[in-house]
Amino acid sequence: MKKIKCLRKKIDCVDKKILKLLSKRFVLTDKIGKIKKLEQIEIEDKNRETELVDKFVSFSEKSNLDKKFTLDLLQLILQESKKRQK
């Protein structure tokens, strides 16, 4: 049980880092949203989304992550980014 507690503590640290990185990402997308609003640019950018899908698929393959999981995660991130930019 001690080994499990130690591993769970490490998982908690990783989770905290993931959330901090997502927070940083959303700060950046919020800034992009402000620029888009000022310059009257559409929030959705299909070319950028396609680029991100390609990057996530490539990364998932290199990192031995499930492709569907990775793409589902990307969709959640993109939905939140768009919501925050509106």
Biopython code that builds the backbone (N, CA, C, O; Angstrom):
import numpy as np
from Bio.PDB.StructureBuilder import StructureBuilder

atoms = [
    (1, "MET", "N", (0.818, -1.205, 0.000)),
    (1, "MET", "CA", (0.000, 0.000, 0.000)),
    (1, "MET", "C", (0.861, 1.268, 0.000)),
    (1, "MET", "O", (0.471, 2.292, -0.562)),
    (2, "LYS", "N", (2.017, 1.190, 0.626)),
    (2, "LYS", "CA", (2.927, 2.343, 0.685)),
    (2, "LYS", "C", (3.396, 2.741, -0.713)),
    (2, "LYS", "O", (3.512, 3.927, -1.022)),
    (3, "LYS", "N", (3.667, 1.736, -1.559)),
    (3, "LYS", "CA", (4.096, 2.016, -2.929)),
    (3, "LYS", "C", (2.989, 2.715, -3.716)),
    (3, "LYS", "O", (3.246, 3.626, -4.503)),
    (4, "ILE", "N", (1.765, 2.273, -3.488)),
    (4, "ILE", "CA", (0.633, 2.890, -4.186)),
    (4, "ILE", "C", (0.485, 4.343, -3.758)),
    (4, "ILE", "O", (0.260, 5.211, -4.602)),
    (5, "LYS", "N", (0.607, 4.623, -2.472)),
    (5, "LYS", "CA", (0.500, 6.002, -1.985)),
    (5, "LYS", "C", (1.566, 6.886, -2.616)),
    (5, "LYS", "O", (1.295, 8.019, -3.014)),
    (6, "CYS", "N", (2.764, 6.360, -2.701)),
    (6, "CYS", "CA", (3.876, 7.111, -3.297)),
    (6, "CYS", "C", (3.588, 7.403, -4.777)),
    (6, "CYS", "O", (3.790, 8.521, -5.250)),
    (7, "LEU", "N", (3.126, 6.403, -5.480)),
    (7, "LEU", "CA", (2.808, 6.590, -6.899)),
    (7, "LEU", "C", (1.644, 7.571, -7.083)),
    (7, "LEU", "O", (1.658, 8.392, -8.001)),
    (8, "ARG", "N", (0.658, 7.482, -6.223)),
    (8, "ARG", "CA", (-0.475, 8.412, -6.312)),
    (8, "ARG", "C", (-0.042, 9.841, -6.040)),
    (8, "ARG", "O", (-0.571, 10.777, -6.640)),
    (9, "LYS", "N", (0.901, 10.011, -5.154)),
    (9, "LYS", "CA", (1.431, 11.342, -4.880)),
    (9, "LYS", "C", (2.115, 11.906, -6.135)),
    (9, "LYS", "O", (1.977, 13.086, -6.455)),
    (10, "LYS", "N", (2.845, 11.048, -6.825)),
    (10, "LYS", "CA", (3.490, 11.465, -8.075)),
    (10, "LYS", "C", (2.440, 11.809, -9.133)),
    (10, "LYS", "O", (2.599, 12.772, -9.883)),
    (11, "ILE", "N", (1.376, 11.023, -9.188)),
    (11, "ILE", "CA", (0.282, 11.299, -10.123)),
    (11, "ILE", "C", (-0.337, 12.663, -9.814)),
    (11, "ILE", "O", (-0.628, 13.440, -10.723)),
    (12, "ASP", "N", (-0.533, 12.943, -8.535)),
    (12, "ASP", "CA", (-1.084, 14.247, -8.138)),
    (12, "ASP", "C", (-0.208, 15.392, -8.628)),
    (12, "ASP", "O", (-0.717, 16.424, -9.065)),
    (13, "CYS", "N", (1.095, 15.215, -8.558)),
    (13, "CYS", "CA", (2.029, 16.243, -9.053)),
    (13, "CYS", "C", (1.895, 16.427, -10.562)),
    (13, "CYS", "O", (1.879, 17.553, -11.060)),
    (14, "VAL", "N", (1.799, 15.330, -11.270)),
    (14, "VAL", "CA", (1.635, 15.398, -12.725)),
    (14, "VAL", "C", (0.312, 16.077, -13.070)),
    (14, "VAL", "O", (0.263, 16.930, -13.956)),
    (15, "ASP", "N", (-0.761, 15.700, -12.370)),
    (15, "ASP", "CA", (-2.065, 16.318, -12.620)),
    (15, "ASP", "C", (-2.017, 17.825, -12.401)),
    (15, "ASP", "O", (-2.590, 18.592, -13.176)),
    (16, "LYS", "N", (-1.334, 18.241, -11.345)),
    (16, "LYS", "CA", (-1.207, 19.668, -11.060)),
    (16, "LYS", "C", (-0.476, 20.384, -12.197)),
    (16, "LYS", "O", (-0.862, 21.482, -12.597)),
    (17, "LYS", "N", (0.574, 19.758, -12.710)),
    (17, "LYS", "CA", (1.324, 20.340, -13.830)),
    (17, "LYS", "C", (0.456, 20.430, -15.083)),
    (17, "LYS", "O", (0.507, 21.425, -15.804)),
    (18, "ILE", "N", (-0.335, 19.400, -15.341)),
    (18, "ILE", "CA", (-1.232, 19.407, -16.502)),
    (18, "ILE", "C", (-2.203, 20.580, -16.398)),
    (18, "ILE", "O", (-2.398, 21.316, -17.365)),
    (19, "LEU", "N", (-2.805, 20.751, -15.231)),
    (19, "LEU", "CA", (-3.778, 21.837, -15.047)),
    (19, "LEU", "C", (-3.118, 23.208, -15.145)),
    (19, "LEU", "O", (-3.708, 24.140, -15.693)),
    (20, "LYS", "N", (-1.906, 23.340, -14.623)),
    (20, "LYS", "CA", (-1.185, 24.618, -14.739)),
    (20, "LYS", "C", (-0.895, 24.932, -16.204)),
    (20, "LYS", "O", (-1.034, 26.077, -16.634)),
    (21, "LEU", "N", (-0.495, 23.922, -16.965)),
    (21, "LEU", "CA", (-0.215, 24.126, -18.382)),
    (21, "LEU", "C", (-1.485, 24.484, -19.150)),
    (21, "LEU", "O", (-1.455, 25.333, -20.041)),
    (22, "LEU", "N", (-2.598, 23.840, -18.808)),
    (22, "LEU", "CA", (-3.864, 24.192, -19.459)),
    (22, "LEU", "C", (-4.250, 25.632, -19.129)),
    (22, "LEU", "O", (-4.744, 26.358, -19.992)),
    (23, "SER", "N", (-4.026, 26.040, -17.895)),
    (23, "SER", "CA", (-4.312, 27.414, -17.507)),
    (23, "SER", "C", (-3.472, 28.390, -18.331)),
    (23, "SER", "O", (-3.987, 29.402, -18.807)),
    (24, "LYS", "N", (-2.196, 28.096, -18.500)),
    (24, "LYS", "CA", (-1.314, 28.945, -19.320)),
    (24, "LYS", "C", (-1.792, 28.985, -20.770)),
    (24, "LYS", "O", (-1.772, 30.032, -21.417)),
    (25, "ARG", "N", (-2.223, 27.821, -21.268)),
    (25, "ARG", "CA", (-2.708, 27.754, -22.645)),
    (25, "ARG", "C", (-3.930, 28.648, -22.823)),
    (25, "ARG", "O", (-4.044, 29.360, -23.821)),
    (26, "PHE", "N", (-4.854, 28.612, -21.845)),
    (26, "PHE", "CA", (-6.060, 29.414, -21.961)),
    (26, "PHE", "C", (-5.778, 30.911, -21.811)),
    (26, "PHE", "O", (-6.495, 31.727, -22.390)),
    (27, "VAL", "N", (-4.768, 31.278, -21.062)),
    (27, "VAL", "CA", (-4.363, 32.684, -21.001)),
    (27, "VAL", "C", (-3.948, 33.140, -22.402)),
    (27, "VAL", "O", (-4.299, 34.237, -22.837)),
    (28, "LEU", "N", (-3.204, 32.292, -23.095)),
    (28, "LEU", "CA", (-2.751, 32.623, -24.449)),
    (28, "LEU", "C", (-3.922, 32.680, -25.432)),
    (28, "LEU", "O", (-3.998, 33.585, -26.262)),
    (29, "THR", "N", (-4.837, 31.704, -25.333)),
    (29, "THR", "CA", (-5.977, 31.723, -26.255)),
    (29, "THR", "C", (-6.905, 32.899, -25.960)),
    (29, "THR", "O", (-7.551, 33.422, -26.868)),
    (30, "ASP", "N", (-6.975, 33.320, -24.686)),
    (30, "ASP", "CA", (-7.760, 34.519, -24.359)),
    (30, "ASP", "C", (-7.170, 35.739, -25.060)),
    (30, "ASP", "O", (-7.908, 36.577, -25.579)),
    (31, "LYS", "N", (-5.850, 35.839, -25.075)),
    (31, "LYS", "CA", (-5.186, 36.958, -25.757)),
    (31, "LYS", "C", (-5.467, 36.915, -27.257)),
    (31, "LYS", "O", (-5.723, 37.943, -27.883)),
    (32, "ILE", "N", (-5.415, 35.711, -27.822)),
    (32, "ILE", "CA", (-5.725, 35.566, -29.244)),
    (32, "ILE", "C", (-7.168, 35.995, -29.510)),
    (32, "ILE", "O", (-7.454, 36.658, -30.507)),
    (33, "GLY", "N", (-8.072, 35.612, -28.611)),
    (33, "GLY", "CA", (-9.478, 35.998, -28.755)),
    (33, "GLY", "C", (-9.658, 37.506, -28.777)),
    (33, "GLY", "O", (-10.463, 38.022, -29.553)),
    (34, "LYS", "N", (-8.918, 38.220, -27.936)),
    (34, "LYS", "CA", (-9.005, 39.686, -27.909)),
    (34, "LYS", "C", (-8.513, 40.284, -29.222)),
    (34, "LYS", "O", (-9.100, 41.230, -29.747)),
    (35, "ILE", "N", (-7.429, 39.721, -29.742)),
    (35, "ILE", "CA", (-6.896, 40.200, -31.024)),
    (35, "ILE", "C", (-7.894, 39.934, -32.140)),
    (35, "ILE", "O", (-8.138, 40.797, -32.984)),
    (36, "LYS", "N", (-8.474, 38.731, -32.143)),
    (36, "LYS", "CA", (-9.467, 38.389, -33.169)),
    (36, "LYS", "C", (-10.656, 39.342, -33.115)),
    (36, "LYS", "O", (-11.179, 39.756, -34.150)),
    (37, "LYS", "N", (-11.078, 39.687, -31.903)),
    (37, "LYS", "CA", (-12.213, 40.597, -31.760)),
    (37, "LYS", "C", (-11.863, 41.975, -32.308)),
    (37, "LYS", "O", (-12.651, 42.577, -33.038)),
    (38, "LEU", "N", (-10.680, 42.473, -31.953)),
    (38, "LEU", "CA", (-10.254, 43.789, -32.434)),
    (38, "LEU", "C", (-10.124, 43.832, -33.954)),
    (38, "LEU", "O", (-10.475, 44.821, -34.598)),
    (39, "GLU", "N", (-9.610, 42.734, -34.510)),
    (39, "GLU", "CA", (-9.373, 42.690, -35.954)),
    (39, "GLU", "C", (-10.527, 42.058, -36.715)),
    (39, "GLU", "O", (-10.431, 41.822, -37.919)),
    (40, "GLN", "N", (-11.624, 41.783, -36.007)),
    (40, "GLN", "CA", (-12.838, 41.205, -36.591)),
    (40, "GLN", "C", (-12.531, 39.920, -37.374)),
    (40, "GLN", "O", (-12.939, 39.759, -38.525)),
    (41, "ILE", "N", (-11.807, 39.020, -36.719)),
    (41, "ILE", "CA", (-11.455, 37.720, -37.295)),
    (41, "ILE", "C", (-12.355, 36.673, -36.654)),
    (41, "ILE", "O", (-12.631, 36.728, -35.455)),
    (42, "GLU", "N", (-12.805, 35.731, -37.450)),
    (42, "GLU", "CA", (-13.645, 34.646, -36.939)),
    (42, "GLU", "C", (-12.907, 33.880, -35.840)),
    (42, "GLU", "O", (-11.689, 33.710, -35.894)),
    (43, "ILE", "N", (-13.666, 33.424, -34.845)),
    (43, "ILE", "CA", (-13.071, 32.654, -33.751)),
    (43, "ILE", "C", (-12.557, 31.312, -34.264)),
    (43, "ILE", "O", (-11.445, 30.899, -33.936)),
    (44, "GLU", "N", (-13.374, 30.633, -35.070)),
    (44, "GLU", "CA", (-12.961, 29.313, -35.573)),
    (44, "GLU", "C", (-11.988, 29.461, -36.731)),
    (44, "GLU", "O", (-12.197, 30.258, -37.646)),
    (45, "ASP", "N", (-10.923, 28.679, -36.670)),
    (45, "ASP", "CA", (-9.914, 28.645, -37.728)),
    (45, "ASP", "C", (-9.686, 27.180, -38.077)),
    (45, "ASP", "O", (-8.886, 26.489, -37.445)),
    (46, "LYS", "N", (-10.406, 26.724, -39.098)),
    (46, "LYS", "CA", (-10.366, 25.300, -39.469)),
    (46, "LYS", "C", (-8.966, 24.848, -39.860)),
    (46, "LYS", "O", (-8.592, 23.706, -39.593)),
    (47, "ASN", "N", (-8.184, 25.724, -40.490)),
    (47, "ASN", "CA", (-6.815, 25.351, -40.868)),
    (47, "ASN", "C", (-5.971, 25.088, -39.620)),
    (47, "ASN", "O", (-5.203, 24.126, -39.568)),
    (48, "ARG", "N", (-6.123, 25.946, -38.628)),
    (48, "ARG", "CA", (-5.381, 25.761, -37.370)),
    (48, "ARG", "C", (-5.834, 24.485, -36.665)),
    (48, "ARG", "O", (-5.010, 23.749, -36.121)),
    (49, "GLU", "N", (-7.134, 24.223, -36.672)),
    (49, "GLU", "CA", (-7.641, 23.015, -36.032)),
    (49, "GLU", "C", (-7.101, 21.759, -36.725)),
    (49, "GLU", "O", (-6.735, 20.792, -36.057)),
    (50, "THR", "N", (-7.051, 21.772, -38.042)),
    (50, "THR", "CA", (-6.492, 20.640, -38.788)),
    (50, "THR", "C", (-5.024, 20.447, -38.447)),
    (50, "THR", "O", (-4.559, 19.320, -38.277)),
    (51, "GLU", "N", (-4.304, 21.545, -38.349)),
    (51, "GLU", "CA", (-2.888, 21.512, -37.974)),
    (51, "GLU", "C", (-2.718, 20.887, -36.578)),
    (51, "GLU", "O", (-1.831, 20.060, -36.367)),
    (52, "LEU", "N", (-3.565, 21.283, -35.644)),
    (52, "LEU", "CA", (-3.498, 20.739, -34.294)),
    (52, "LEU", "C", (-3.847, 19.248, -34.261)),
    (52, "LEU", "O", (-3.209, 18.473, -33.548)),
    (53, "VAL", "N", (-4.852, 18.856, -35.028)),
    (53, "VAL", "CA", (-5.217, 17.438, -35.098)),
    (53, "VAL", "C", (-4.011, 16.633, -35.584)),
    (53, "VAL", "O", (-3.676, 15.598, -35.007)),
    (54, "ASP", "N", (-3.369, 17.105, -36.634)),
    (54, "ASP", "CA", (-2.186, 16.409, -37.162)),
    (54, "ASP", "C", (-1.091, 16.304, -36.106)),
    (54, "ASP", "O", (-0.470, 15.253, -35.951)),
    (55, "LYS", "N", (-0.857, 17.390, -35.386)),
    (55, "LYS", "CA", (0.180, 17.392, -34.341)),
    (55, "LYS", "C", (-0.178, 16.438, -33.207)),
    (55, "LYS", "O", (0.679, 15.706, -32.712)),
    (56, "PHE", "N", (-1.435, 16.447, -32.800)),
    (56, "PHE", "CA", (-1.853, 15.571, -31.707)),
    (56, "PHE", "C", (-1.781, 14.102, -32.115)),
    (56, "PHE", "O", (-1.375, 13.258, -31.317)),
    (57, "VAL", "N", (-2.168, 13.794, -33.337)),
    (57, "VAL", "CA", (-2.082, 12.409, -33.821)),
    (57, "VAL", "C", (-0.628, 11.961, -33.847)),
    (57, "VAL", "O", (-0.297, 10.870, -33.385)),
    (58, "SER", "N", (0.225, 12.798, -34.383)),
    (58, "SER", "CA", (1.647, 12.472, -34.443)),
    (58, "SER", "C", (2.221, 12.267, -33.044)),
    (58, "SER", "O", (2.946, 11.304, -32.797)),
    (59, "PHE", "N", (1.891, 13.177, -32.136)),
    (59, "PHE", "CA", (2.396, 13.065, -30.775)),
    (59, "PHE", "C", (1.858, 11.810, -30.087)),
    (59, "PHE", "O", (2.583, 11.134, -29.357)),
    (60, "SER", "N", (0.588, 11.508, -30.325)),
    (60, "SER", "CA", (0.012, 10.323, -29.680)),
    (60, "SER", "C", (0.706, 9.053, -30.160)),
    (60, "SER", "O", (0.940, 8.131, -29.379)),
    (61, "GLU", "N", (1.032, 9.013, -31.444)),
    (61, "GLU", "CA", (1.725, 7.836, -31.991)),
    (61, "GLU", "C", (3.130, 7.714, -31.397)),
    (61, "GLU", "O", (3.564, 6.617, -31.048)),
    (62, "LYS", "N", (3.829, 8.826, -31.286)),
    (62, "LYS", "CA", (5.193, 8.812, -30.746)),
    (62, "LYS", "C", (5.215, 8.533, -29.245)),
    (62, "LYS", "O", (6.199, 8.016, -28.715)),
    (63, "SER", "N", (4.127, 8.879, -28.569)),
    (63, "SER", "CA", (4.083, 8.758, -27.108)),
    (63, "SER", "C", (3.307, 7.537, -26.628)),
    (63, "SER", "O", (3.095, 7.355, -25.429)),
    (64, "ASN", "N", (2.890, 6.712, -27.566)),
    (64, "ASN", "CA", (2.134, 5.503, -27.225)),
    (64, "ASN", "C", (0.846, 5.837, -26.469)),
    (64, "ASN", "O", (0.475, 5.157, -25.513)),
    (65, "LEU", "N", (0.183, 6.889, -26.917)),
    (65, "LEU", "CA", (-1.112, 7.271, -26.360)),
    (65, "LEU", "C", (-2.206, 6.876, -27.341)),
    (65, "LEU", "O", (-1.994, 6.866, -28.554)),
    (66, "ASP", "N", (-3.354, 6.557, -26.815)),
    (66, "ASP", "CA", (-4.492, 6.203, -27.653)),
    (66, "ASP", "C", (-4.908, 7.413, -28.495)),
    (66, "ASP", "O", (-5.139, 8.500, -27.966)),
    (67, "LYS", "N", (-4.998, 7.209, -29.796)),
    (67, "LYS", "CA", (-5.304, 8.301, -30.720)),
    (67, "LYS", "C", (-6.677, 8.910, -30.427)),
    (67, "LYS", "O", (-6.818, 10.133, -30.417)),
    (68, "LYS", "N", (-7.674, 8.084, -30.193)),
    (68, "LYS", "CA", (-9.021, 8.599, -29.912)),
    (68, "LYS", "C", (-9.022, 9.434, -28.634)),
    (68, "LYS", "O", (-9.614, 10.512, -28.595)),
    (69, "PHE", "N", (-8.367, 8.944, -27.603)),
    (69, "PHE", "CA", (-8.276, 9.704, -26.355)),
    (69, "PHE", "C", (-7.629, 11.064, -26.601)),
    (69, "PHE", "O", (-8.120, 12.089, -26.129)),
    (70, "THR", "N", (-6.545, 11.062, -27.329)),
    (70, "THR", "CA", (-5.805, 12.295, -27.600)),
    (70, "THR", "C", (-6.665, 13.288, -28.379)),
    (70, "THR", "O", (-6.671, 14.481, -28.076)),
    (71, "LEU", "N", (-7.387, 12.794, -29.379)),
    (71, "LEU", "CA", (-8.242, 13.681, -30.173)),
    (71, "LEU", "C", (-9.449, 14.166, -29.363)),
    (71, "LEU", "O", (-9.886, 15.306, -29.519)),
    (72, "ASP", "N", (-9.981, 13.303, -28.507)),
    (72, "ASP", "CA", (-11.071, 13.736, -27.619)),
    (72, "ASP", "C", (-10.592, 14.852, -26.688)),
    (72, "ASP", "O", (-11.307, 15.826, -26.452)),
    (73, "LEU", "N", (-9.398, 14.698, -26.174)),
    (73, "LEU", "CA", (-8.811, 15.721, -25.314)),
    (73, "LEU", "C", (-8.642, 17.031, -26.081)),
    (73, "LEU", "O", (-8.966, 18.103, -25.569)),
    (74, "LEU", "N", (-8.141, 16.941, -27.290)),
    (74, "LEU", "CA", (-7.982, 18.141, -28.116)),
    (74, "LEU", "C", (-9.329, 18.824, -28.326)),
    (74, "LEU", "O", (-9.419, 20.048, -28.231)),
    (75, "GLN", "N", (-10.364, 18.059, -28.605)),
    (75, "GLN", "CA", (-11.688, 18.648, -28.827)),
    (75, "GLN", "C", (-12.180, 19.389, -27.585)),
    (75, "GLN", "O", (-12.764, 20.467, -27.693)),
    (76, "LEU", "N", (-11.944, 18.814, -26.415)),
    (76, "LEU", "CA", (-12.318, 19.499, -25.170)),
    (76, "LEU", "C", (-11.559, 20.812, -25.013)),
    (76, "LEU", "O", (-12.130, 21.829, -24.621)),
    (77, "ILE", "N", (-10.283, 20.777, -25.321)),
    (77, "ILE", "CA", (-9.451, 21.982, -25.215)),
    (77, "ILE", "C", (-9.938, 23.048, -26.200)),
    (77, "ILE", "O", (-10.056, 24.220, -25.843)),
    (78, "LEU", "N", (-10.217, 22.640, -27.427)),
    (78, "LEU", "CA", (-10.679, 23.584, -28.438)),
    (78, "LEU", "C", (-12.048, 24.169, -28.076)),
    (78, "LEU", "O", (-12.289, 25.361, -28.265)),
    (79, "GLN", "N", (-12.932, 23.330, -27.561)),
    (79, "GLN", "CA", (-14.267, 23.828, -27.152)),
    (79, "GLN", "C", (-14.122, 24.890, -26.068)),
    (79, "GLN", "O", (-14.773, 25.934, -26.126)),
    (80, "GLU", "N", (-13.281, 24.629, -25.096)),
    (80, "GLU", "CA", (-13.082, 25.594, -24.004)),
    (80, "GLU", "C", (-12.443, 26.873, -24.535)),
    (80, "GLU", "O", (-12.825, 27.970, -24.129)),
    (81, "SER", "N", (-11.480, 26.742, -25.435)),
    (81, "SER", "CA", (-10.840, 27.922, -26.019)),
    (81, "SER", "C", (-11.844, 28.797, -26.755)),
    (81, "SER", "O", (-11.850, 30.018, -26.597)),
    (82, "LYS", "N", (-12.691, 28.164, -27.562)),
    (82, "LYS", "CA", (-13.696, 28.910, -28.331)),
    (82, "LYS", "C", (-14.702, 29.572, -27.393)),
    (82, "LYS", "O", (-15.085, 30.723, -27.598)),
    (83, "LYS", "N", (-15.125, 28.843, -26.369)),
    (83, "LYS", "CA", (-16.081, 29.389, -25.409)),
    (83, "LYS", "C", (-15.506, 30.627, -24.734)),
    (83, "LYS", "O", (-16.202, 31.626, -24.558)),
    (84, "ARG", "N", (-14.244, 30.557, -24.362)),
    (84, "ARG", "CA", (-13.608, 31.681, -23.675)),
    (84, "ARG", "C", (-13.389, 32.870, -24.610)),
    (84, "ARG", "O", (-13.366, 34.017, -24.164)),
    (85, "GLN", "N", (-13.227, 32.595, -25.918)),
    (85, "GLN", "CA", (-12.985, 33.672, -26.875)),
    (85, "GLN", "C", (-14.262, 34.411, -27.274)),
    (85, "GLN", "O", (-14.196, 35.506, -27.831)),
    (86, "LYS", "N", (-15.422, 33.815, -26.990)),
    (86, "LYS", "CA", (-16.695, 34.453, -27.385)),
    (86, "LYS", "C", (-17.089, 35.541, -26.430)),
    (86, "LYS", "O", (-18.127, 36.177, -26.613)),
]
sb = StructureBuilder()
sb.init_structure("model")
sb.init_model(0)
sb.init_chain("A")
sb.init_seg("    ")
for serial, (resi, resn, name, xyz) in enumerate(atoms, 1):
    if name == "N":
        sb.init_residue(resn, " ", resi, " ")
    sb.init_atom(name, np.array(xyz, "f"), 0.0, 1.0, " ", f" {name:<3s}", serial, name[0])
structure = sb.get_structure()
